[in-house]
Structure formats: structure tokens, C-alpha cells
Amino acid sequence: MNPPVSRRHLLRSASCGFGYLAFSALCQQHALGVGGDLGDKVARIPARAKRVIFLCMSGGPAQLDTFDYKPQTGNKKHPGSVFQFSQHGESGLWISELMPETAKHADKLCLLNGMHADTGNHAQSFHQLHTGDRLRKRPSLGAWISYGLGTENQNLPGFVSLNTAKPQVYSSAFLPTVFQGTPVGVNGEDMSKATIPNIRGTHLPASLQRRQLDLVQAMNREHQSRRAEDAALESVIESMEMGFRMQAEAPGLLDTSTEPAHVLERYRVGHSVSMGTCKPSDFGRQCLLARRFIEAGVRFVEVNHGSWDQHANHRRDLKANCEATDAPIAALLEDLDQRGLLDETLVVWGGEFGRPGLTPEDGKNETGHNANGFTFWLAGGGVKGGHVHGRTDETGARAVDGKVHFRDLHATILNLMGLSPNELTYHYEGRDHRLTGPEGGRVVTEIFA
């Protein structure tokens, strides 16, 4: 006859069972993830950059009125750039009057005027820009870089996404979930109030939190030892550890009130845009946070600015977007340069496609979508400054020389970071996957310094 079960033994056994049920639910949430190492990794090939800041201009910036100058010729169908351009820096780069502060850094910029993509549909092209695929769920660029190189600071993630608009921006898809981007803020949120969910563990002192987590992780490891092939368990365990470590540094990095007043002013933190929506712009705070995260050792930071999808009020809305982003971008480039970070930090600017030139017959002030030719620019991170690569035709609507597809852009960024685009793969569903897809991408070595 079995001995009677004590109340203490019953409670202890039941509580462990509930713990395992909760842990099982976590694993189901991470079903697509597998175990991964977020430790700082050595680049596979010579690296020119160690970090990336992607300034994502969602909606499609108009290339003819920002960085791709087309003089007006009197042709009513293709009038050229409708804003004034002038040459800047020793390189003489042509830059629009709408970007006066960024223009001061012309000799740092490498313009890619021959960009092109597969579709003029916002959702699909935005998805391709971030993941290399137009439709299927795939890891984002930041997740691939985090997977390939890890993070330089074990108390912080390898990838942070600011003012996140869509999950594909930071998704790790089938990569280990530890490489997923950490979103800070959602589209339109006041970034001064944005934080990482549940980052402040105030219910217990840190020492007791550590003991609590050690107990939970001991059970997790025991559970994992009997399921060596269940890699999702490792992913959950790593994520829990990262969440605990982030409490030590992330809150301080998000607190920009510690910055001097003149720094906040240069980044235009809290400033309102005088045209369009006339609401305070958080883009400056995003740029400042990007600098702080990069300084702290985060490998990839994405900054997001929406509303470039201007149609009926092209001139007004383009001015507003440039006003909101120009000074913060200039402040970011200046700070990175002065702090000795720009040489090792690749800054990328661009959106999912561009726009055709205005056709002002009948007083129209409208632009559409154009994926056949548009502009990105890069700075720092081993690229040529004051350089123009590629060009569009005389109308600015189609890339004709030095063409760079999103696959080529991805391949070039990976190469600059010391990762071979063709060798950075992950085995999933019976085959190896890579960011540049089955077609592969061409590394644009012509822009390397």
C-alpha cells in the first residue's frame, strides 16, 4: 500500500506541474524559434563596419526633390525637380533645399541613385525591403545581422527597432527568437513615453529576482535535458535570461532627459513640424536613442519615420517630412563622427520605393508610386563619402546605370559587416535559406572606400 501523500508534497508537485504548463505555453509561442547564441561573434570576412543604423522612411521619399537632381527643361510631362538644388561640400553633391542640415554632411554621403524594386505596392515592397521577400514570412535584415554577429553587449539585444510600424520590421521568423528585434514604441506613439514592455522589475529586488530566475531556469534546464532535440526550449531560456539582463541597462538608455539641453535642441527633440500635421515629431528622439543604443553595443538599430506616402499635397507634405527629419539626421551624423563611431557604423537612409516627378498640368500637385528608380544613401561604415553611384533616366523615373536591387543592397550591407551574403544561411523546412533569396545579391563593391 502506498504511503499517504502529504499536503506539502501535493502542493509542491502541483505547483511544478503548473510551472511546466506555463513553460510549455511559452514554447508554443516560440514554436518557430530555435536555440541561438547571441554572443559577440567574429566576422567571417574582413569587416568595414560593426553596427548599422537604418533610417527607414516609410511611404516612398520623392527622389527628384531630395537627392536625385533633374534640372527643369520646360517639358510639361517631366518638369524635373520642383524644389531648388545646390551643390555641397568638396564633392559637390547636389542636394535639395529641403535638406539644408543634412547637406552640411554631403562629403559623408554615398548616394545610390539607381535603386529599383519589384513592385510599387507599399506592403509588398516594404516587406521585401526588410526581409528580401515580398509575401512570405521571413527574418528581417536586423535579425539576420544579429544572427550572424550577435551583440557587443550581453545586457542588451543585438537588434532594436524604434517606432515600430509593422511586425516584419523586427521579426526573426524561422531564425532563433533570441535574434528577433526588440520593439520600442509603436507607430505614432509618443517616444518620450515609449519603453520596453515589462522592463522594470520593481516587484522584487534584483538579488531576489536573480534567485527566482535561477530556480525557474534550473527547472527549465532539467526539462530541456530530457528533450535534447527540442531547440525551442533553448530559445525560451535564452530569451528569459536576456530579459533579466536588460533591466540593468535598457531603462537608463531610454531616458534621454540625462542629455544636455543643447543636445536635445540639435536633435529637435519635442519640436513641432510647422506644416502638415503640426504635431511634435519624435524622430529626433529616435535618432538620439539610436546613437545611445549603438554606443552601448547594440548591433542593429532601425529608426522609423512614416507619412512619406504623399499624393495630393506633395509639396506641403514633403516639406513637412524633410523638416521633421533633416536636423535630427544631421545631428546623428555629427555625433557619430565626433565620437569616432561613424567609421564603424553604417548609416542607411531610404524607403520602399520612390516617386515619379510632378506633372503640374492643370495645377496638379500629386505624385504616385515608383519602384523603377529611386534613391538610397549610405554613410560611414566603409563606404565612399561624397560619392554618387548609379543614375536614373532624364525623367528620374527609371534606373539606367549602376542599378541596385534590394537584394544587392542587402548583400552589400552584409558584406560591409563582415558576413558573406551567400554563406549566411539557416536550415529550415529541408533547405538552406538566406536573406538574398535563391537569386542572390550582388555586392556593390564600387561604393567601398
C-alpha positions as CSV (number, residue, x, y, z in Angstrom):
1,M,0.0,0.0,0.0
2,N,1.4,3.4,-1.0
3,P,2.1,5.9,1.9
4,P,-0.4,8.8,2.1
5,V,0.5,11.9,0.2
6,S,1.2,14.9,2.5
7,R,-0.4,18.3,1.8
8,R,3.1,19.8,1.4
9,H,4.1,17.2,-1.2
10,L,0.9,17.6,-3.1
11,L,1.2,21.4,-3.3
12,R,4.9,21.2,-4.3
13,S,4.1,18.7,-7.1
14,A,1.1,20.6,-8.3
15,S,3.0,23.9,-8.4
16,C,5.7,22.3,-10.5
17,G,3.1,21.0,-12.9
18,F,1.6,24.4,-13.3
19,G,5.0,25.8,-13.9
20,Y,5.6,23.3,-16.6
21,L,2.3,24.1,-18.2
22,A,3.2,27.8,-18.3
23,F,6.6,26.9,-19.7
24,S,5.0,24.7,-22.4
25,A,2.8,27.6,-23.4
26,L,5.9,29.8,-23.8
27,C,7.5,27.2,-26.0
28,Q,4.4,27.1,-28.2
29,Q,4.6,30.9,-28.6
30,H,8.2,30.4,-29.7
31,A,7.5,27.4,-31.9
32,L,9.2,29.0,-34.9
33,G,12.3,29.8,-32.9
34,V,15.2,27.6,-32.1
35,G,18.1,27.9,-29.8
36,G,20.7,30.5,-30.7
37,D,23.8,32.2,-29.4
38,L,23.6,36.0,-29.1
39,G,27.3,36.3,-28.0
40,D,29.6,38.6,-29.9
41,K,30.8,36.7,-32.9
42,V,33.8,37.2,-35.2
43,A,33.1,38.3,-38.7
44,R,33.6,35.7,-41.4
45,I,35.3,38.0,-43.8
46,P,37.1,41.4,-43.4
47,A,34.5,43.8,-41.9
48,R,34.3,47.5,-42.7
49,A,31.5,48.2,-40.2
50,K,30.5,46.8,-36.9
51,R,27.0,48.3,-36.5
52,V,24.1,49.5,-38.6
53,I,21.5,52.3,-38.2
54,F,18.7,52.0,-40.7
55,L,16.8,55.3,-41.1
56,C,13.6,53.9,-42.7
57,M,11.5,56.5,-44.5
58,S,8.2,54.6,-44.9
59,G,5.9,55.6,-47.7
60,G,8.4,56.3,-50.5
61,P,10.5,59.5,-50.5
62,A,10.4,61.5,-53.7
63,Q,13.9,61.1,-55.1
64,L,13.7,64.1,-57.6
65,D,13.0,66.5,-54.8
66,T,15.6,65.2,-52.3
67,F,18.8,63.7,-53.7
68,D,18.3,63.0,-57.4
69,Y,18.5,66.4,-59.1
70,K,16.9,66.7,-62.6
71,P,17.1,70.3,-63.9
72,Q,13.9,71.6,-65.3
73,T,13.8,71.6,-69.1
74,G,10.4,73.0,-69.9
75,N,8.9,69.6,-70.6
76,K,5.4,69.7,-69.2
77,K,5.2,65.9,-68.8
78,H,8.6,65.7,-66.9
79,P,9.4,69.0,-65.4
80,G,12.3,67.8,-63.3
81,S,12.9,68.7,-59.7
82,V,10.4,71.3,-58.4
83,F,12.5,72.4,-55.4
84,Q,15.8,74.2,-55.7
85,F,19.0,72.2,-55.6
86,S,22.6,73.3,-54.9
87,Q,26.0,71.6,-54.7
88,H,27.5,71.0,-51.3
89,G,30.9,70.0,-49.8
90,E,34.1,69.4,-51.6
91,S,32.4,66.6,-53.5
92,G,29.8,69.0,-55.0
93,L,26.9,66.6,-54.3
94,W,23.5,68.0,-55.5
95,I,21.1,68.1,-52.6
96,S,17.6,69.7,-52.3
97,E,16.9,72.9,-50.4
98,L,14.6,70.8,-48.2
99,M,17.7,69.1,-46.6
100,P,19.9,72.0,-45.5
101,E,21.3,70.4,-42.4
102,T,22.0,67.0,-44.0
103,A,23.6,68.8,-46.9
104,K,26.3,70.0,-44.5
105,H,27.4,66.4,-44.3
106,A,27.5,65.9,-48.1
107,D,31.0,64.6,-48.1
108,K,29.9,61.8,-45.8
109,L,27.1,60.6,-48.1
110,C,27.2,57.9,-50.7
111,L,24.1,58.3,-52.9
112,L,22.6,55.3,-54.6
113,N,20.6,56.9,-57.4
114,G,20.0,53.7,-59.3
115,M,17.8,51.8,-56.8
116,H,15.0,49.7,-58.0
117,A,12.5,47.2,-56.6
118,D,10.0,44.7,-57.9
119,T,6.7,46.3,-57.1
120,G,5.1,49.7,-56.4
121,N,2.7,48.2,-53.8
122,H,3.5,49.6,-50.3
123,A,3.0,46.4,-48.3
124,Q,4.9,44.1,-50.6
125,S,7.8,46.4,-51.3
126,F,8.2,47.3,-47.6
127,H,8.2,43.6,-46.8
128,Q,10.9,43.0,-49.4
129,L,13.0,45.9,-48.2
130,H,13.1,44.4,-44.8
131,T,13.1,40.6,-45.4
132,G,14.1,40.1,-49.1
133,D,10.7,38.5,-49.9
134,R,7.6,40.2,-51.0
135,L,5.0,37.8,-49.5
136,R,6.3,35.1,-47.2
137,K,7.2,35.5,-43.6
138,R,11.0,35.8,-43.5
139,P,13.6,37.1,-41.0
140,S,14.3,40.8,-41.2
141,L,17.6,42.3,-42.1
142,G,18.3,43.2,-38.5
143,A,17.5,39.7,-37.3
144,W,19.9,38.2,-39.9
145,I,22.7,40.5,-38.8
146,S,22.0,39.7,-35.2
147,Y,22.1,36.0,-36.0
148,G,25.4,36.4,-37.9
149,L,27.2,38.7,-35.4
150,G,25.4,38.7,-32.1
151,T,25.5,41.7,-29.8
152,E,28.6,43.5,-28.3
153,N,26.8,44.0,-25.0
154,Q,25.3,40.9,-23.4
155,N,22.9,43.1,-21.3
156,L,21.2,44.3,-24.5
157,P,19.7,42.7,-27.6
158,G,21.5,42.6,-30.9
159,F,18.7,44.4,-32.7
160,V,16.4,47.2,-31.6
161,S,13.5,48.7,-33.6
162,L,12.2,52.1,-32.7
163,N,8.7,53.5,-33.5
164,T,7.9,50.1,-35.0
165,A,5.1,50.2,-37.6
166,K,4.8,46.5,-38.6
167,P,6.0,43.2,-37.1
168,Q,8.0,42.3,-40.2
169,V,10.3,45.2,-39.3
170,Y,11.7,43.2,-36.4
171,S,10.6,39.6,-37.0
172,S,13.1,36.7,-36.7
173,A,10.6,34.4,-38.5
174,F,12.3,30.9,-38.5
175,L,15.5,32.2,-37.0
176,P,16.0,31.6,-33.3
177,T,13.8,34.1,-31.4
178,V,16.7,35.5,-29.5
179,F,17.6,37.3,-32.7
180,Q,14.3,39.0,-33.0
181,G,14.3,42.7,-32.8
182,T,13.2,44.4,-29.5
183,P,10.5,46.9,-30.4
184,V,10.4,50.2,-28.6
185,G,7.3,52.2,-29.2
186,V,4.6,51.6,-31.8
187,N,3.6,53.6,-34.9
188,G,2.6,57.1,-33.8
189,E,3.4,56.6,-30.1
190,D,5.0,59.5,-28.1
191,M,8.5,58.1,-27.9
192,S,9.2,60.1,-24.7
193,K,6.8,57.6,-23.0
194,A,7.7,54.5,-25.1
195,T,9.5,51.8,-23.3
196,I,10.2,48.0,-23.5
197,P,7.3,46.1,-22.0
198,N,7.8,44.8,-18.5
199,I,11.4,46.0,-18.5
200,R,11.2,47.4,-14.9
201,G,11.1,44.6,-12.5
202,T,10.0,46.6,-9.4
203,H,8.1,43.8,-7.6
204,L,11.4,42.3,-6.2
205,P,14.9,43.5,-5.5
206,A,17.4,42.5,-8.2
207,S,19.1,39.9,-5.9
208,L,15.8,38.1,-5.3
209,Q,14.8,38.4,-9.0
210,R,18.1,36.6,-9.8
211,R,17.4,33.8,-7.3
212,Q,13.9,33.5,-8.6
213,L,15.0,33.2,-12.2
214,D,17.8,30.8,-11.2
215,L,15.2,28.5,-9.7
216,V,13.0,28.7,-12.8
217,Q,15.9,28.2,-15.1
218,A,17.1,25.2,-13.2
219,M,13.7,23.6,-13.8
220,N,13.9,24.6,-17.4
221,R,17.3,23.1,-17.9
222,E,16.2,19.9,-16.2
223,H,13.2,19.9,-18.6
224,Q,15.5,20.5,-21.5
225,S,17.9,17.7,-20.6
226,R,15.1,15.2,-21.4
227,R,14.3,16.9,-24.7
228,A,17.7,17.5,-26.3
229,E,16.1,17.8,-29.7
230,D,13.6,20.4,-28.7
231,A,15.6,23.5,-29.7
232,A,12.6,25.8,-28.9
233,L,13.3,25.3,-25.2
234,E,16.8,26.8,-25.6
235,S,15.3,29.8,-27.3
236,V,12.9,30.4,-24.4
237,I,15.6,30.0,-21.8
238,E,17.9,32.5,-23.6
239,S,15.1,35.0,-24.0
240,M,14.3,34.9,-20.3
241,E,18.0,35.5,-19.5
242,M,18.2,38.4,-21.9
243,G,15.0,39.9,-20.4
244,F,16.6,39.9,-16.9
245,R,19.9,41.3,-18.0
246,M,18.2,44.1,-20.0
247,Q,16.7,45.5,-16.8
248,A,20.2,46.7,-15.8
249,E,20.9,48.9,-18.8
250,A,17.8,49.5,-21.0
251,P,15.8,51.8,-18.8
252,G,18.8,54.2,-18.5
253,L,19.4,54.2,-22.3
254,L,15.7,55.1,-22.9
255,D,15.9,58.1,-20.5
256,T,17.0,61.0,-22.8
257,S,16.4,63.5,-20.0
258,T,20.0,63.0,-19.0
259,E,21.2,64.6,-22.2
260,P,22.3,68.3,-22.1
261,A,19.8,70.8,-23.3
262,H,21.9,71.8,-26.4
263,V,22.0,68.1,-27.5
264,L,18.2,67.8,-27.3
265,E,17.9,71.0,-29.3
266,R,20.3,69.8,-32.0
267,Y,18.1,66.6,-32.4
268,R,15.0,68.8,-32.3
269,V,13.5,66.6,-29.5
270,G,10.0,67.7,-28.9
271,H,9.8,70.2,-31.8
272,S,6.7,70.6,-33.8
273,V,6.5,70.4,-37.6
274,S,5.2,73.7,-38.9
275,M,3.4,72.2,-41.9
276,G,1.2,69.3,-42.5
277,T,0.0,67.6,-39.2
278,C,1.7,70.2,-37.0
279,K,2.3,67.7,-34.2
280,P,5.5,67.2,-32.2
281,S,7.9,64.9,-34.1
282,D,9.6,62.1,-32.2
283,F,12.0,61.4,-35.0
284,G,14.7,63.4,-33.2
285,R,14.3,61.3,-30.1
286,Q,14.6,58.2,-32.2
287,C,17.8,59.3,-33.7
288,L,19.2,60.2,-30.3
289,L,18.2,56.8,-28.9
290,A,19.8,55.1,-31.9
291,R,23.1,56.8,-31.1
292,R,22.8,55.8,-27.4
293,F,22.0,52.1,-28.3
294,I,24.8,52.0,-30.8
295,E,27.3,53.4,-28.2
296,A,26.1,50.8,-25.8
297,G,26.9,47.9,-28.1
298,V,23.6,47.1,-29.9
299,R,24.5,45.8,-33.4
300,F,21.5,47.0,-35.5
301,V,19.0,49.8,-34.8
302,E,16.1,50.7,-37.0
303,V,14.6,54.2,-36.8
304,N,11.2,54.7,-38.5
305,H,9.6,57.7,-39.9
306,G,6.3,57.3,-41.7
307,S,4.0,59.5,-43.8
308,W,6.2,59.8,-46.9
309,D,3.2,58.5,-48.9
310,Q,2.2,61.9,-50.0
311,H,-0.1,62.1,-53.1
312,A,-2.4,65.1,-53.3
313,N,-0.3,67.6,-51.3
314,H,3.2,66.7,-52.5
315,R,4.9,70.0,-51.9
316,R,3.4,70.6,-48.4
317,D,3.9,67.1,-47.1
318,L,7.4,66.6,-48.5
319,K,8.4,69.9,-46.8
320,A,7.0,68.7,-43.5
321,N,8.7,65.3,-43.7
322,C,12.0,66.9,-44.5
323,E,11.6,69.4,-41.8
324,A,11.0,66.6,-39.2
325,T,13.9,64.5,-40.3
326,D,16.7,66.8,-41.6
327,A,18.2,68.3,-38.4
328,P,18.0,65.0,-36.4
329,I,19.8,63.1,-39.2
330,A,22.5,65.8,-39.3
331,A,22.9,65.7,-35.5
332,L,23.2,61.9,-35.6
333,L,25.9,62.0,-38.3
334,E,27.7,64.8,-36.5
335,D,27.7,62.9,-33.2
336,L,28.8,59.6,-34.7
337,D,31.6,61.4,-36.4
338,Q,32.8,63.3,-33.4
339,R,32.7,60.3,-31.2
340,G,34.7,58.2,-33.6
341,L,31.8,55.9,-34.3
342,L,31.0,56.7,-37.9
343,D,33.8,54.8,-39.4
344,E,32.5,51.6,-37.8
345,T,28.8,52.4,-38.1
346,L,26.9,52.1,-41.4
347,V,24.0,54.6,-41.7
348,V,21.4,53.7,-44.3
349,W,18.6,56.0,-45.4
350,G,15.7,55.1,-47.7
351,G,12.1,53.8,-48.2
352,E,10.3,51.0,-50.0
353,F,10.4,52.9,-53.4
354,G,10.4,56.4,-54.8
355,R,8.0,58.7,-56.7
356,P,7.7,60.0,-60.2
357,G,8.2,63.7,-60.9
358,L,5.3,66.1,-60.6
359,T,3.2,66.6,-63.7
360,P,1.7,70.1,-62.9
361,E,-0.7,70.3,-65.8
362,D,-4.0,71.8,-64.6
363,G,-2.3,72.8,-61.4
364,K,-1.9,69.3,-60.1
365,N,0.3,68.7,-57.0
366,E,0.2,64.9,-57.0
367,T,2.7,62.1,-57.1
368,G,2.3,58.3,-57.3
369,H,4.5,55.3,-56.6
370,N,7.6,54.4,-58.5
371,A,9.7,51.3,-57.9
372,N,11.7,51.5,-61.1
373,G,14.1,54.2,-60.0
374,F,14.7,55.9,-56.6
375,T,17.4,56.9,-54.1
376,F,19.0,55.5,-51.0
377,W,22.1,56.9,-49.3
378,L,24.7,55.3,-47.1
379,A,27.2,57.0,-44.8
380,G,30.2,55.7,-42.7
381,G,30.9,52.0,-42.3
382,G,33.5,51.8,-45.1
383,V,31.6,53.4,-48.0
384,K,32.8,56.3,-50.1
385,G,31.8,59.7,-48.9
386,G,30.7,62.5,-51.3
387,H,30.0,59.8,-54.0
388,V,27.2,59.1,-56.4
389,H,26.6,55.6,-57.7
390,G,24.1,55.0,-60.4
391,R,21.6,57.2,-62.1
392,T,18.1,57.4,-63.4
393,D,17.0,58.4,-66.9
394,E,16.3,62.1,-67.8
395,T,12.8,61.9,-66.2
396,G,14.1,60.4,-62.9
397,A,11.6,57.6,-63.2
398,R,13.8,54.6,-64.2
399,A,17.2,53.4,-63.0
400,V,19.5,53.0,-66.1
401,D,23.1,52.8,-64.7
402,G,24.6,51.4,-61.6
403,K,21.3,49.6,-60.8
404,V,21.0,48.3,-57.2
405,H,18.1,46.0,-56.3
406,F,17.1,45.4,-52.6
407,R,18.9,42.0,-52.9
408,D,22.1,43.9,-53.9
409,L,21.6,46.4,-51.1
410,H,21.2,43.5,-48.6
411,A,24.2,41.7,-49.9
412,T,26.3,44.9,-49.7
413,I,25.3,45.6,-46.1
414,L,26.1,42.1,-45.1
415,N,29.5,42.2,-46.8
416,L,30.3,45.5,-45.1
417,M,29.5,43.9,-41.8
418,G,31.9,41.0,-42.5
419,L,29.2,38.5,-43.5
420,S,29.2,36.6,-46.8
421,P,25.7,37.0,-48.3
422,N,25.8,33.5,-49.8
423,E,27.2,31.8,-46.7
424,L,25.0,33.3,-44.1
425,T,22.2,30.7,-44.2
426,Y,19.8,28.9,-42.0
427,H,18.4,25.4,-42.5
428,Y,14.6,25.4,-42.3
429,E,12.0,23.1,-43.8
430,G,14.5,21.0,-45.5
431,R,16.6,23.6,-47.2
432,D,19.0,26.5,-46.6
433,H,17.6,30.0,-46.6
434,R,19.4,33.3,-46.9
435,L,18.5,37.0,-46.9
436,T,19.2,37.5,-50.5
437,G,17.0,34.6,-51.6
438,P,17.6,32.0,-54.3
439,E,18.6,34.6,-56.8
440,G,21.4,36.0,-54.5
441,G,22.5,39.6,-54.5
442,R,25.5,41.4,-55.9
443,V,27.9,43.2,-53.5
444,V,28.2,46.7,-54.9
445,T,32.0,47.0,-54.3
446,E,32.2,50.1,-56.4
447,I,31.0,52.1,-53.4
448,F,33.6,50.8,-51.0
449,A,36.2,53.3,-49.7
